[in-house]
Amino acid sequence: MTELNDRKPRRIKNARPYSFTIEEDTSNYAGYERGGIVTQVKEPKVLKFKPLQQALKDPGDFLLSDFSKFDRPPLLHLAFQALDKFIVEVGRPPLAGSEEDAKKLIALLADINNSLPDGRLEEIDPKLIRSFAFGARAVLNPMAAMFGGIVGQEVVKACSGKFHPLFQFFYFDSVESLPTESVDPNDLRPLNSRYDAQISVFGSKLQKKLEDAKVFMVGSGALGCEFLKNVALMGVSCGDGGKLTITDDDVIEKSNLSRQFLFRDWNIGQAKSTVAATAASFINRRLNIEALQNRASPESESVFDDTFWENLSVVINALDNVSARLYIDQRCLYFQRALLESGTLGAKCNTQMVIPHLTENYGASRDPPEKQAPMCTLHSFPHNIHHCLTWARSEFEGLLEKTPTEVNVYLKKPSEYISAMKQAGDAQARDTLERVLECLDSDKCDTFQDCITWARLKFEDYFANRVKQLTYTFPEDAATNNGARFWSAPKRFPRPLEFSNQDLSHINFVMAGAILRAEAFGIPIPNWAKSSEKFAEAVDKVMVPDFLPKNNVRIVTDEAATSLATASMDDADVINELVMKLEACREKLAPGYKMNPIQFEKDDDTNYHMELVTGLANMRARNYSIPEVDKLKAKLIAGKIIPAIATSTAMATGLVCLELYKVIDGSHKIEDYRNTFANLALPLFSMAEPVPTKVIKYQDMSWSVWDRWILKGSPTLRELLQWLKNKGLNAYSISFGSCLLFNSMFPKHKERMDKKMVDLVKDVAKFELPPYRSHFDVVIACEDDEDNDVDIPQVSVYYE
């Protein structure tokens, strides 16, 4: 079907994983032969917006954020018009707590509604409009942050023409954040403080609770900076009884500055939490904040001990990885503390409220693990630039970090190293020894010209010889065992590259490789090395041997393979031979000889790391006819930078802080809370109630994953069993960690009946209880009187 090669966009339908249909008559086209690459093209879309005056009268369809409030946007559309009319007539917005102003606003809204020729609202909710009137004068930080994120993204769309703009009107309310009990109008009066706007909506009592809150914020990156700004402006932890603890073990990098706005150029290399805390203190001098550099993990439980967790009001996650989120989730579950969770990915963001005894916990539902590209795809059959960059990053680390590190380990303790390799005796040990030997023998560099030779030969090996061998082993017309074409989608047939000193990308690759190789061997780099013309002259001196393809070369094609090293019956013999050669090389080295391993650093534009990785990826992409990328795109992928923009971050934190009002108030029901998923690019806003926690009922008791039974007074095993018996439960097994403390089937365990549980943990489990703990947890298997298993909560036994 050569007629499809005209590069014109074609509309498709019935898209499936490996096929689709085009909306075109192909009956007169030539027959399909093989291969073909399809690229998705997004065609521009023309939108026609109504002028404001016309749109006010005929708004059309509203963009919904919460489907439980599908009738809310039309009412708010009229409410804002009524508010404008109120201000024109009275000369000010309605006063907080003024019933008179609220009634006038309701009357104005009713007049506007009645004057509509069509589309009148059948019912007006006076309670909602009353709340609207009471808060009309206030600007709340969380609402400003949320709408700032949305409007900021719309500005980007208008400037760039990228993504779908928000079409006409979008209304949002969070009346669920208001106190559940009616607030005394006197409690809404201004106190001549910076929080008067917030007080006019929520009252001075809730403001006091906010100021006295004890908050634990985990992470001070993009989300953390936004959260700190928000809580400082809201007055959270700014009272005498309040305290905000923030922890982050990371330091500031250059790439952080585009969205982590509390940081500046001169903060690069400093601790994130310390700099962010200092910046937040400038926003609000009364903020009681302590910045720590501890990673929240089991290793730091002596810092974040039981007393710390028990005194908290709420935990705010500002993390960027799932494992840390799961750990914090488990701690909040254990100590029954509310967790406000959020995350962003490019223009997308989500929030999840984890409320004790009301909602499921964060770890109750998980996304499936991210799929990894098979090893054989990365090494021999890439079909997108991500594969090329992943391979490039792996080669960088292998050549310049892992192998030099192995060399140094060997040279430091040669006998121990060789003994360990011989003991392993497998393909991986053989492969490691081969790389170490190469580094100290055939690939050893003594001068900068040696480094140039090494880099030039690497170019030939990677982008010419390996491709020639691959296409020799699997020719273009090769077939699989079942007769199908071997080079069928998604595989791409590669073409070898021919080095040219006129191609700047070739020269830049060899230059980056030579400079980094020299750095690894501690060889001085001459000034002329960074001149393309002079470097090209040096490259011309390199003698490149001709390549002859080999027969019977095994190339891994199994997608399930996890290693390219192939095991052999004579691995042990090969290892012994390699060891002999290695020892001979070591004897020739100068005393104290060592290499300089190079750790990949994406943010230093002068270190040639990204030049080498980009060169590796783009030359490989050229082999396989894959579109190449620039250095910035390569940095995002190879540097594993999670796409993040300030707009989605602002929106996510604004939404979370609206939920913070509810948590601190402490009297809201599950239907008042909201989880959110939003995509500012579409735009899409989806809000829903959190999933309730599963409740287990037994006799007259009930419990959930949030419950933990507590037994104090350092009980004996007999007392613990009796305590459970009083609940109608017969315990037949008690364990601490992986150690069994009691099982009713073992007669010897009955001798432990009068021993204290704390002594059993020390003597039987051989566990040394840390001094900062006053209890330990046991898992107990129980059954009822009819021998039915009963799943009970974890039991905490206090011994002090």
N, C-alpha and C positions, 0 to 999 in steps of 0.2 A: 504493500500500500504506500507507494512513494508519494502519492497525492497528499498524504498527511504530513509531509516533510516541509510544507511551506511556512511553518512557524506561526500560522494564524491561530488566534484563540478559538477554541470550540467548546460549546456548552456540553456538559456530560450529565448522565442520569444513571440510575441503578448502580451506583458506585459500590463495589465490594472490595474485600482485601486484595484480590489479585485480578480484578476485571472491572470494566465499566462499559457503558453504552454511550455513543456520541449521537447527538441530535442531527444526523446528516445521512443522506442517502449514499451508501458506499457500494451500491450494486455494480456500478460501472468502473470501480477502482481496481487496480491491479491486486493480485493476491498477496496475502500477508506472508512474509518470508520468515523473519526471526527478529528478536531483539526489539529495540526501540525504547526511547526514554521520554516519559511524560512529565512535564513540569506544570504545577498548579499556578494559574495566573488569576489574580483578583482584579476584576474589572471595576473601574470607577462607577460610582452611583450618584445620580443627581437628585438632591432633595430640595423641595420648594417650601420655604417657611412663610407663614403668614405674618404680616405686620402686627406689632403688639396690640394696636387698637382693635384690629379684627380678631386676633387670637383671644383677647379677653372676653369677647362676646361669643366666640365659637372656638373653644379650646381644642376640640377634637378628642382623640383618645389620650389618656394620661399614662405615663410610664409608672407602673406599680412597683412598690418595694416590698409590700407586705400584703399577701393575698387574703389575709384575715380582715383587711381594711379596704376592700375593693371599692366601698362607697365613700371613703374618706377624701380622696383628691378633689372631687367636684365641690364638696363642702368647704375644703380649705381654699379652693380657687375663689369662691365667693367671700370667704372670711378675710382674705388679704385685700380684696377690693373694698370690703366694708371698713377695714382698718385704715386704708388710705382716705376714705371719705370721712371717717371719724377725726383723723388728724387735721384734715382741711377745715372741718366745722369747729372743732374744739381747740385746735392749735397745739395739741400734744397727744401722745399715745395714751391709752387707758392706764389708770393707776393700778398697781398690784393690790389685790384685796378689795377693790372698789366695786361693790355690787351695782351701784348706779351706772358706772362706766360700762360694766359688762352688759347690763340690760340695754343700754343705748346701742352698743355694738351689735347685739342680737337683733334689735329693731332695724338697724341699718342694713344688716344682712338680709333680713326678711323682705325689706323694700326692694333690694337689688334682685332677689330671687323672684319676687312677684312681677317685676318689670320685664323679666325675660320672656321673649315671644314663644320660645320653646326650650325644652331641656330644663324645666324647673325641677327643683328638688321637692319631693313629696314630704320629706320630713327633715327638720333641722335639729341636731342634737345640742340642746342648750348647755349641757354639762361640758361638752367639748369646747364650745365657743366661750364659755365662762373661763375655762383654763387658758384658752387662747388669749383672752383679754387680759387676764392676770399676768401673763408672761410677755405681753407685747412690747414692753419697754426694755426687756433684758436681752443681752447678747451673751450666750453661754459658750464657754470655750469648746466643749465637745461638739456642739452643733457647728460652730465656726470651723473647727478642724475637719469635720466630715464634709461640709459643703465646700470648704476651701479645696479639699482634695478633688471633689467632683468638678468644680469650676476650673481648677487648675488644669485638669486633664482636658476639659473642653477648649481651653485656650491653646493647649498643645495641638489639639485636633485642628483648630482653626488655622494655626500657623503652618502645620505640616501637611494637612490634607490626609492624614493617616488615621484610621479607625473611624467608626461610625459616630457621628455627633448625637448628642441627646436631642431628641426631636420635640421641640416646643416646650411643654411644661412637665416639671417633675416636682411633686410635693412629698414631704417627709415629716412625720411627727413621731415623738417618743413620749406620749403622755403617760405610758406605763412607768416612766422614770420618776414621775411625781410621787410624793408620799402617799401611801395607801389611805391614811387617815386625813380628814380635812384639816387644813392648817389654819390656826387662829390668825385673822388679819393683822393683829399686832405683831405676830411673829414674822410677818413679811416686810415690816417697816425697815428702811435703811438705817444702818449703824455707822454711817460715815466711814466705811471701810472699803477696801479694794474688792470685796466680795459682795457688795450691795446688790448687784444685778443677779447674782446667783441666789442670794437670800430672798429677793423678791419673788423668786419662782419656787424655791424649796423650803424656805424658812430658816431662821437662825439656829434652830435645834439641829437640823441636819448638817448645817454648816459647821457647827461645833463637833459633830461626830466625824466629819471629814477631816477637820484639823487635828483631832486626837487619834486618827487612824494609824495603826502600825502596819506598814506595807512592806512586802518583800518583792522587789523587782529583779527578775533574773534576765540579765542581758542589757547591754547599753549600746547596741548598734543602731540600725535605722529605726526599728520600732522603739527601742529604749530611749533614743533622743526625743522622739515625738511624745512618748509617754511622760518623760520627765518634764518637758515643756508644759504639757497639759495639766499634770498634777500640781505643778508649781503655780500655775495660773488659777487653778481651782481651789488652792489652799489646802490640799491634802497633806497631812503630816506637818502642818505649819503651826500647830498649837503646842502648848507646853507638854501635853501628854502624848503627842504624836511622834512617829519616827519612820523614816523611809530608809530601808537598807537595800542597796543596789550592789550586785556583784557581776563581774565579767572578767574572765582571765585573758582576754584578748587585748592586743595593742592596736593603735590607729594606723591604718595603711592609707596610701594615697587614693586608692580606688573608693575608699569610704566617703570621701569628701563631697561627692555629688548628691548624697541623700542624708548623710548623718550630720545635720546642720549645726550641731553644737561644737563640732570640731573645726579646726583651722589648719593651714599648712604647717605652722610651727608646732602643732601637736603631734605630728607624725612620729610614731615610735613610742609615744606615751601610753599609759594605761587608759583604756576607754572609760572605765567606770569613774576614775578620779577626775578626768577632764570633764566628763558629762556632768558629774555632781557639782563641780565648781561652776560650770556654766549655768546650771539650774539654780544655784544659789544666787547668781546675779539677777535671775528673773524674779525670784522671791527670796529676800534676805531671811525670812522667818522659816524657811524650809529646813527641817531637822533631818539631815541626810548623812548617812555613813556609806562610803564607797569601799568595797572590798574587791580583791582580785582573785577570789577563790572560784574554782569551777564547782558548780553545784553537783555533787556526785557523792557516792558512798565514802570516798576518801576525805571529804570535808565535813563529815557529820559531827566531828568534834567542834567545828566552828558553828555550824547550823545545828545545834543540839536540840534536845526535847524542849527545853525552856524557851529557846528562840521560836520554835514552831508554835508552841502552845500560846504564846503571847501575840501572835499575828492576827490582824483583822482580815487580811486578804492577800493573795499572791497574784502578781501580774507577770505573765510570761512574755518575754521579748526575745525569744530564741530563734535560731535558724536551723535546728536539726531535730529529728524525731526522737533520738535516743535521750537527749536531755529533757525534752518535753515529757517523755514517759516517766523519767525519774521524778521530776517535779510533781507530776500527776499522782504518782504513788505516795509521795510524801504528803501531799494535800489530802489524799484519800485517808491516809493513816491518821493524820492529826485533825481531820474533818475541817479543813479550811477551804474557803472559796477560791477557785482558780479562774482567772480571766485569761483566756487563750486566744491568740490571733496569729496570723501569718500572711505574708504577701508573696506573690510571684509575678513580676512584671506588673501589668495593669489589673491583675486579679488579687483579691484579698478575701480572707474569711475570718470570722470570729466565732468562738465557742465558749459558752458559759458553763462552768462546772461548779454547781452549787450543792453543798452538803445536804444529803437526804432528799434532794429534789430531782436532780438530773443524773444521767449516767456520767461516768468519769471519762476523761479524754481517751484513755487506753481501751475503753470498751469497744470501740470500733476503729479499725485501722485501714488505711489504703493498702492495696496490694503492692509488694515490693517492685521497685523500678527495674525494668528489664535491662540486662547488660548485653552488649554485643558479644557474640561468640568469639573465642580467641582466634579461630581460623579466619573469621571475617576481618578482624582488625589487621592480621598479619599478611593475608594473601588476597582477600576478596572484599575490600572496602567498596561501599557504594554511596556514601555521603561524606561530607566534610567532617562530621563529628567522628566518624571512624578514623579518618586521617589524623585528626588532632589528638585523639586518644592514643593512637599509636605513636605519634610524635612525642607526646609527653612521656610515654613509657620508655621510648628510646633515649630521650634526654636523661631521665633518671638512671637508666641502666648504664649508659656510657660515662656519665659525669658525676654521679652520686654513688650508686650502689657498688659498681665495680671498684672505684678508688677506695671506698670504705672497706670492701673485702680485702683489697691489697694491704691496707693499713692494719687490719685485724691479723692478717697472716704474718706481716713483717714484725708486729709487736710480740706475738706469741706463736712462732711457726710450728713448734712441736705439738702444742695443744690444738692448733687449727687443723693440721694434717691428720691428727688422730681423730678429730671429730668428722672430717670428711671421709676418712676410711671407714669409720663406724657407720656412717650414713650409707655409703656404698651404692647410692642410687643415681638415676639419670640427672637429677637436679644437682647433686654434689659434683658429678662429672662436668656438667655444664658450667657451674660456678668456677671450678678449677681451670677450665679452658679459658674463661674470660680473664681470670687473674693472670694466667700464664701469658696470654696475648698482651695484656697491659704491661707486663714486665719484660717481654721478649720481642715479638714481631712488631707490636704496635707501640713500643716504648719510644718516647720523644726526648731528644736531648737538645735540639735547637728549634727555633721557630719555623725554619724551613721543614723540619720533620713534622711539625704540627700541620703545616699547609699540605704536605704530602698525605698525611693521615686523613684530613678533611676531604681532599680531592678524591682519594680512593674510596672514602665512605660514600660520596656522591655516586661514584661508578657502581659500587656494590648495591646501594639501596635502589637506585632509580634506573639502572641499566641491567646489571648482571642478574639480579634476583628476578627481574621481570622476564629476561630472556630465558632463565631456567624454568620459570613458571609456565611460560607459553611453549617451551620445549616439552615439558612434562604433560601439559594439557593444551594441545593445539586448538586453534579457533574452531575446528570442526569436531572436537572431542565429544564423546558421548558417555553417559553414565552406564551403569550395569544394566539398567532397564531400558536402555536405548534412547533416553531423552537427551537433549542437548546439554552438555556440561555448562557451557557459558550462556545460560538462560537467566532471566531476571530472578533475583536482583543482582546476580553477578555481572560485572562489566569486564570485557576483555581488555587487558592492559597493553600499552605500547611503551617500549623502552625510550628513555630520554638520551639525547646525545649532547654532551657537555659543550657549551660555547662560552668563551670568555667575553663575547659581545652581549650575552644575556645577563643583565644586571642581577636578576634573581638567582642565577647560578653562582655568580661571584659572591653575592651577599651570603649565600648559604655556606660556601667554603670559608669565607672570612669569619663568620660567626663561629663555625666549628673549630677553626684553627685557633682563634683567640681564646675560646673556652678550654680547648685542649691544652694550650700553653699555661693557662691559669691552673688547671688540674695538676700539671707537672712542675709548676713553679718556675716556668721559663719566662724571662722578660719579654715584653711585647714591644717591638720597635715602633717608632712613630709613624713610619710609612705604611704599617699594616692596615691602617684605616682609610688609606687612599685606594679607591677602586682601580685606578689605572696601574699604580705600582704593584698592587696586590695581584692583578691579572698577569703581570709580567712574571711574578714569582710562581703563579699557578702553572704557567706554560712550561716551566722547568720540570714539572712532575712527569715521570714516565708511567704511563698507565698500561698494564699488561693486557693482552687480548684475552677475551673470555671464551671458554669452550664449555658448552653445556654438558652435564654429566647424566649418565643413564642410571636408572634405579634410584633416583632421589625421591625420598618420601616427603610429600607435602601434606600436612594435616588438612583434611576437608571435613572432618567430623565436628559438627557444631557443639556437641556435648563435651569435646575435649577441653580440659582446663590448663594444659601445659603443652608447649611445642617440643619439649625435650622427650625423646623417645627412649624407652628403657631397652637395655641390651643385656644379653647373658654374660658378656665379658666386661660389664661396667667396672668391676673391682680391679681387673687387670689394667684397664685404661686409666683408672684413678692412680694406681701405683706408678704407671709410666709418667703420668702428668706430674706427680709428686716429685719424681726424680728430676725432671726437667726444671721444675719450679725451684728446687733446692739449688740446682746448678746456677740458675739466674740470680738467686738471692746472694750467692757467694760473690758475684761480680758487682753487687750494689755497694755504694758508699755507706759507711756506718751512719745510722740514724736516718736513712733514706725513708721518705714517706711522701704520699700524694696528698692533694688538697681536694677532697670531695666538694662538689658544688651543689648546693641545695637550690632547687628551682624557686625563683622570685620573680613574679610577674610584674610588679609595680615599679621596678627600677628600669627606666628607659635607657640607661647607659651600660647595662651589664651584658647585653647580647643574648640573654636567655630567650626572650620572645622572638628575636630575629632567627635564632636557630630552630625553635619550635615551629614558627610560622613557615620557615623555609622547608623543613622536613615535611610538614603537612601539605603545603602547596605543590611541591615537586611530586609527591605521591598522588595528589589529586590530579595533577597533569598526566601522570601515568594512566590513570583510570578515567580520564575525561570527566572529572568531577569539577564543578565550578569552584574556583579558588576564593580565598577570603583575605581581607586586609588584616593588619596586625591587631587592630582593636577587636574585631570579631574573634580572631584567634585567641586573644587574651581572655575574652568572656568564656569561651568554651574550654580551652586548655587550663585556664586558671580556676575553672569550676566556680565562676562567679554567679551567684544566684541573681537573676534579673530582678532589680528592685528600683522603683521610682518613688519620688517623694509624694506623689499624688495618692497612690493607693495606700501608702503607709499612713498618711494623714487621715484618710478616710477610716482605715481599720482602727486606729487608736481613738479617733473621735467616737466611733460606735462602741468601743470597749468602755470608754469613760462614761458614756450614757448608762451602761450597765453597772458601772461602779457606784453610781448614785443609789441604785437598787440594793446592791450588796451592803453598802454602808448603812442604809436605812434599816435593813434586816427584817422587814415585815412583808416582803413581796412573795407572791405565789409563783409557781412554775410558769403559769400562763402569762405572767408579766415579763418574763425574760425573753430575749431574742438571740438566736444564732443567725449569722449572716454569711452569705456568699455573694460577692459582687465582682463584676468584670467591667471596669470603666471603659474598656475598648469597645464593647458592643453597643450601648451600655446595658448591663443587666444587674438588677438588684433583687435578691431573694432572701427574705427574712422569715424565720419560722421559730416556733417554740422549741426549746431543747427537748431531747428525748428523756422521758422520766426514768428514774432508776428502777430496777427490778426489785420488788419487795417479796421476801419469803415469809410465809406465815406458818406458825407452829403453835398449836393450842391457843393460848391467849397472848402469845408473843409474836412480834414481827421484826424483821431486820432486813438490811440491804448491804450492799458492798461498802457502804459508808460506815457501817457499825463495827465497833471493836469492843468486845466484852472485857471489862477490867476487874481484876481481883487483887485487892490490896492486902497488906499484912503479912507478907512473906509466908504463904501457906505451904503446908506439906502436900505430898501427893494425895494422901487420903482426904484432906480437906478440899482439894481441888475436885476430886471425884464426887464428893458429897455435895459440893456447891452445884455441880452439874446435875446431880441426881435430884436436887430440889427443884430444878427446872424441868424435870421429866425426861432427862437425857442420860443415857448410859454410855460412858466413854469407854471405848475398847482399845484406843491407840492414841498416844501422845508423843509428838516428835518436836524436836528443836533443830531447825535446819535439816540436815540429812541424818541426824542422830535420833534413834528411837529411845525415848525415855521410859515408855511404858507400853506394854501390850498385854491384854488380858489372857492371851493364849500361852504366855511364857510364865510358868510357875515361879521362876526365880525373881521375876519383876515384882512379885508381891512382897519381897523383902524390902523394897524401896518405899513402901506405903508411908512410913512415918518420917521419911527424909524430906527436908524442905526442898521445894522445887529449885531454888537457886543453887543448892548444893548438888542436885542431880545434873544441872547444866554444867557446873564446874567440874564435877568428878566423872560423869558419864560422857558428856559431850566434849570434855576437855577444852571448854571455851572460857577465855578470860574476859569477863564482863568489863567494858570500858568504864572509867571513873565518872564520865559525864552522863551515863545512863543510870536510871533508877528502876528499870523494868526490862523484861525480855518477853518475847512473843513465842507462843507455842501453837502448833496446829493440832487440833483434836478431832479425831473421827468418832462420831456418836451415832447411836441408834435409839429408837424409841422402844417402848415396852413390847412392841410387836415385831421387833428386829428389823424395822425399816430404817435405812440410813437417813440421817438428818444432817444437812450441810449447814454448819453453824459458823458464825464469824470467827475471825482470829481472836485469840485470847491473850491479853497482856497481863503478866504476873508482876506485881510490884514487890520489891524486896527491901525498900528503904522508906 
